[in-house]
Every structure is written in C-alpha cells, then in structure tokens.
C-alpha cells in the first residue's frame, strides 16, 4: 500500500513538472521550424545577415519553437563556437536605454564589467554599432531574439530597431534579428525608415483547427508516463543545453529532466492502460471535443491536464471520466448566468419583465417606468412580490445597471433626463435569463411560471 502511494505521488510530480518545465518540445510546425533553423544556420555558417518575424496567437508555441531550434543547433559545433545569442523582452526592456545595457552585458563588450555598463546611451549605441561594423562575414554572428516585438515599436523613434535592421542590411558583422509577437498588424507599427530596412520575412504559427484526432492523441501523450528509453532519449537531447552560454536565456537552467524518475514497470502499464480506457469513453471524447472547440492551443490543454493531475491522491489514484467531465463543465458555464443566480428575486423579476418587454416590442429600448408598470401588473397577482415599494424597485433597477446587465443607450446628457426615464438596452440573451430561472435556488413557482409566459 505504501509503495502504491509513493508511485502516485511520483506520478503526479512527474506529470506536473513535465507540463510546466518542458521548454523545448514543439509539436507540429515542421516547415516553420525548418525555416527558422535554416535562417540561423546560414547566419552562423555563411555569415548572412537576416531578420524574421514570428507571428501567432498567445500559447501557439512561438517561444518554444525558437527554444527547440536553438536546442537542435547546439549539436552543431560551428554554431556553438561562432554564435552569440542576445535575448530581449519588451516587457522587461521598456526603453532603448535599458535594452542597450542588456545587449552590452550579454555580448560581453569592453564597456561592460561585472554586469555594469559605463557611458551614456549615445556612447553605448555608438560603441555597439562600431563593434558590429568593425566585423565582417568571418566575425562571430549575433542572434537577437526580441520577445514581445510590438512593444519595442513603441520606443522613442524606434532607434534600437532602426540600427539593428540597418546592420542586418549591410555587409558588416553577421546578425540575425528574430522578432516574436502576437500582433498581426505589427509591420504597420514600424516607422517608414525602419520598415524599409526590414526583410519582410514573416512566419505565421496558427494551431491546426481541423485535426481533432491529433488533439486527442496529444492529450493521451501528455497524461501518459513514457517508457525509460523515451525518457533517456529526451535526457540526451537536454544534456546539450549545458553548451548554452547565454545568461539571458534561462530555460536551460530549470529544464525538466525525466531521468531522475524511476517508475515501477507494472504501475506504468496500469496507468497507461487506464488512460487509454478513459479516453475511449464517449463522455471523455465529448469533453475533449468541447475543449477543442473552446481553445485549440497546446498551452490551454496543458493547463487543463495540470488541473486534472492535481486531483490525484492516495484515495483517488486514477484519473476518471467523471473528473474530466466535471472540470470540462467549468469551461462551459456562462459567467453571466452565474451572476444572475446571485441576484435577489426582485432583481430577477425585473429582468423577466425586461425580457417580456423586449420580446413583445422586438428589443426596443426601455426605461424604469416601462419596466415598473409591467412588474406592478405581476406584483398585483403575486403573493411574493406584493407591497414592494417603488423606491426599492428603483434601487434594484439601478443595481442591474451597475453590474452591466442593462446598459444606458448613451452617456450624453445624463443630467438632463430623470433617471426613471433614461432609456436602456438589455445586455443579455433570452436563453441566459431562462437558464438562470431554471438554476435559481428556491425561486418562487409563480416567478418561474411568469418567466415562461408574459400573460398574467
């Protein structure tokens, strides 16, 4: 029994660490990966200067693709010996002065000592350009990786981008500028003089939206325990990361290494067999299809699996279909419906009155007086809503506006119109109100019946 508890704890830790700290495994994108690899190889081996933008939505795997390409190239001795890698991030390096200091430190130039940079911005820039221009095609090549490239476009005069692209266009020290961004319109953010020096080479990464079978097999792969030979093969690849000399790239220091885990072969077999059974059930397939429709990125799937794996414990040692379904249902729930279920009965009654008004008058705008008249009709025949004062109903109406379930038509001239007569529109669908009525705890029967029919 004690052994099985240990195996479960080890499995949970292994799967969590692999989901969080595997920075170099990219799946798919073969042509894009080859594109970036060839570009970096040509810069290192032939002294070509290049620039490229990697564009795709967040979580698509842009940074992981660059990490994977760099890991592949570490096996190439000429790349390791002849290349300096400079990593900048738009969120960290918020202006050109900070970015230039970081470049100077990472390139180990003479005006940097013990991580400190001497001289003004102009002097540092002139020194950097002098170093790059002094080189020729036989010099060490420099790869600049610019994360959140669109944020560098907001820097004053785009001085850094202009100079980097200018060097990459001229026959000086070979440099390669790799920009990473999620903005499709990033080219439009560049100034004319910068744009003219950019190579306009762009690589787009978009997850494939029509391969559900691959999505299911990826889910199975991420939640299964690999064999010891597979773990060893991954470890051999990761060992080459020790050749990484960049101090700005930190993924190699904290990279997941599965060799330190030694699983019982019987446990591995049972675990993987159970996962295979669970995935084949219709309920699990339906949940995965819902997740696939919700977000097709691998990053989202990893987050979901992490939440599933976190539920493993001694008295629940296996992943079940019920766990998958319950977690999947959390992504399906409508936040607006949850908000409606937390309203008072009076506020829900006002929303039902608004719904009836909208359905009768084809979503015409309404004000408090119109809704109060409709609510009063119901209150006269209702035992629960009789005797509710007008001021209280107005307060409930204002609360609906505060939580943005109803929206004022315009914010112009608010002082000129009394609040009871200000026109509003509904920010809900009829289906959301209907769902809330069905799920509302202890809702009076007559209110539920009124929600079904506007006739009183």
ChimeraX attribute file (.defattr): number of C-alpha atoms within 10 A of each C-alpha:
attribute: neighborCount
match mode: 1-to-1
recipient: residues
	/A:1	7
	/A:2	7
	/A:3	9
	/A:4	13
	/A:5	14
	/A:6	12
	/A:7	19
	/A:8	19
	/A:9	15
	/A:10	15
	/A:11	24
	/A:12	20
	/A:13	15
	/A:14	17
	/A:15	19
	/A:16	20
	/A:17	16
	/A:18	18
	/A:19	19
	/A:20	14
	/A:21	14
	/A:22	18
	/A:23	20
	/A:24	23
	/A:25	14
	/A:26	20
	/A:27	11
	/A:28	12
	/A:29	16
	/A:30	10
	/A:31	10
	/A:32	14
	/A:33	18
	/A:34	12
	/A:35	14
	/A:36	19
	/A:37	19
	/A:38	13
	/A:39	18
	/A:40	29
	/A:41	17
	/A:42	17
	/A:43	25
	/A:44	28
	/A:45	17
	/A:46	13
	/A:47	24
	/A:48	22
	/A:49	26
	/A:50	22
	/A:51	23
	/A:52	20
	/A:53	23
	/A:54	23
	/A:55	22
	/A:56	19
	/A:57	16
	/A:58	14
	/A:59	16
	/A:60	21
	/A:61	24
	/A:62	24
	/A:63	19
	/A:64	18
	/A:65	25
	/A:66	21
	/A:67	19
	/A:68	17
	/A:69	21
	/A:70	20
	/A:71	21
	/A:72	16
	/A:73	18
	/A:74	18
	/A:75	14
	/A:76	11
	/A:77	10
	/A:78	13
	/A:79	20
	/A:80	17
	/A:81	13
	/A:82	16
	/A:83	21
	/A:84	20
	/A:85	22
	/A:86	21
	/A:87	19
	/A:88	23
	/A:89	18
	/A:90	20
	/A:91	12
	/A:92	11
	/A:93	19
	/A:94	14
	/A:95	18
	/A:96	19
	/A:97	18
	/A:98	13
	/A:99	18
	/A:100	20
	/A:101	22
	/A:102	21
	/A:103	21
	/A:104	23
	/A:105	20
	/A:106	20
	/A:107	15
	/A:108	14
	/A:109	15
	/A:110	13
	/A:111	16
	/A:112	19
	/A:113	12
	/A:114	7
	/A:115	11
	/A:116	11
	/A:117	18
	/A:118	13
	/A:119	12
	/A:120	11
	/A:121	15
	/A:122	11
	/A:123	12
	/A:124	21
	/A:125	20
	/A:126	12
	/A:127	17
	/A:128	20
	/A:129	17
	/A:130	12
	/A:131	14
	/A:132	21
	/A:133	15
	/A:134	11
	/A:135	15
	/A:136	14
	/A:137	18
	/A:138	14
	/A:139	17
	/A:140	21
	/A:141	29
	/A:142	23
	/A:143	22
	/A:144	19
	/A:145	22
	/A:146	21
	/A:147	23
	/A:148	18
	/A:149	24
	/A:150	21
	/A:151	18
	/A:152	26
	/A:153	21
	/A:154	14
	/A:155	17
	/A:156	10
	/A:157	13
	/A:158	17
	/A:159	16
	/A:160	20
	/A:161	22
	/A:162	20
	/A:163	16
	/A:164	20
	/A:165	23
	/A:166	18
	/A:167	21
	/A:168	23
	/A:169	19
	/A:170	13
	/A:171	15
	/A:172	23
	/A:173	24
	/A:174	30
	/A:175	30
	/A:176	26
	/A:177	22
	/A:178	22
	/A:179	21
	/A:180	23
	/A:181	22
	/A:182	20
	/A:183	16
	/A:184	12
	/A:185	11
	/A:186	15
	/A:187	17
	/A:188	10
	/A:189	15
	/A:190	20
	/A:191	14
	/A:192	11
	/A:193	12
	/A:194	21
	/A:195	16
	/A:196	14
	/A:197	19
	/A:198	22
	/A:199	14
	/A:200	12
	/A:201	10
	/A:202	14
	/A:203	18
	/A:204	16
	/A:205	17
	/A:206	17
	/A:207	18
	/A:208	13
	/A:209	12
	/A:210	10
	/A:211	11
	/A:212	15
	/A:213	10
	/A:214	11
	/A:215	21
	/A:216	17
	/A:217	13
	/A:218	16
	/A:219	19
	/A:220	17
	/A:221	13
	/A:222	17
	/A:223	24
	/A:224	19
	/A:225	20
	/A:226	15
	/A:227	13
	/A:228	15
	/A:229	10
	/A:230	12
	/A:231	17
	/A:232	15
	/A:233	12
	/A:234	16
	/A:235	16
	/A:236	12
	/A:237	14
	/A:238	18
	/A:239	12
	/A:240	15
	/A:241	18
	/A:242	10
	/A:243	14
	/A:244	17
	/A:245	14
	/A:246	14
	/A:247	13
	/A:248	15
	/A:249	15
	/A:250	11
	/A:251	15
	/A:252	23
	/A:253	11
	/A:254	10
	/A:255	17
	/A:256	21
	/A:257	19
	/A:258	20
	/A:259	15
	/A:260	11
	/A:261	12
	/A:262	13
	/A:263	15
	/A:264	10
	/A:265	11
	/A:266	8
	/A:267	15
	/A:268	17
	/A:269	14
	/A:270	12
	/A:271	19
	/A:272	17
	/A:273	12
	/A:274	15
	/A:275	20
	/A:276	14
	/A:277	12
	/A:278	20
	/A:279	21
	/A:280	12
	/A:281	11
	/A:282	11
	/A:283	15
	/A:284	21
	/A:285	17
	/A:286	14
	/A:287	20
	/A:288	21
	/A:289	17
	/A:290	15
	/A:291	20
	/A:292	20
	/A:293	11
	/A:294	12
	/A:295	13
	/A:296	21
	/A:297	20
	/A:298	19
	/A:299	15
	/A:300	16
	/A:301	19
	/A:302	19
	/A:303	14
	/A:304	17
	/A:305	19
	/A:306	20
	/A:307	14
	/A:308	19
	/A:309	19
	/A:310	12
	/A:311	13
	/A:312	16
	/A:313	13
	/A:314	14
	/A:315	7
	/A:316	10
	/A:317	17
	/A:318	18
	/A:319	17
	/A:320	16
	/A:321	19
	/A:322	12
	/A:323	16
	/A:324	21
	/A:325	16
	/A:326	12
	/A:327	15
	/A:328	20
	/A:329	13
	/A:330	9
	/A:331	13
	/A:332	12
	/A:333	10
	/A:334	12
	/A:335	11
	/A:336	15
	/A:337	19
	/A:338	15
	/A:339	12
	/A:340	22
	/A:341	19
	/A:342	13
	/A:343	16
	/A:344	12
	/A:345	20
	/A:346	18
	/A:347	20
	/A:348	23
	/A:349	23
	/A:350	21
	/A:351	24
	/A:352	26
	/A:353	23
	/A:354	26
	/A:355	22
	/A:356	22
	/A:357	19
	/A:358	17
	/A:359	12
	/A:360	11
	/A:361	11
	/A:362	9
	/A:363	14
	/A:364	13
	/A:365	18
	/A:366	21
	/A:367	17
	/A:368	20
	/A:369	15
	/A:370	16
	/A:371	21
	/A:372	20
	/A:373	12
	/A:374	18
	/A:375	20
	/A:376	17
	/A:377	12
	/A:378	21
	/A:379	18
	/A:380	13
	/A:381	12
	/A:382	16
	/A:383	11
	/A:384	15
	/A:385	18
	/A:386	12
	/A:387	11
	/A:388	12
	/A:389	9
	/A:390	11
	/A:391	9
	/A:392	11
	/A:393	19
	/A:394	18
	/A:395	12
	/A:396	20
	/A:397	22
	/A:398	17
	/A:399	15
	/A:400	20
	/A:401	17
	/A:402	11
	/A:403	10
	/A:404	13
	/A:405	17
	/A:406	20
	/A:407	17
	/A:408	17
	/A:409	13
	/A:410	10
	/A:411	9
	/A:412	9
	/A:413	8
	/A:414	11
	/A:415	8
	/A:416	8
	/A:417	11
	/A:418	8
	/A:419	14
	/A:420	15
	/A:421	12
	/A:422	19
	/A:423	18
	/A:424	17
	/A:425	18
	/A:426	22
	/A:427	12
	/A:428	15
	/A:429	10
	/A:430	16
	/A:431	10
	/A:432	16
	/A:433	20
	/A:434	17
	/A:435	15
	/A:436	20
	/A:437	23
	/A:438	13
	/A:439	14
	/A:440	20
	/A:441	10
	/A:442	7
	/A:443	14
	/A:444	14
	/A:445	10
	/A:446	14
	/A:447	19
	/A:448	16
	/A:449	13
	/A:450	17
	/A:451	21
	/A:452	13
	/A:453	10
	/A:454	16
	/A:455	9
	/A:456	11
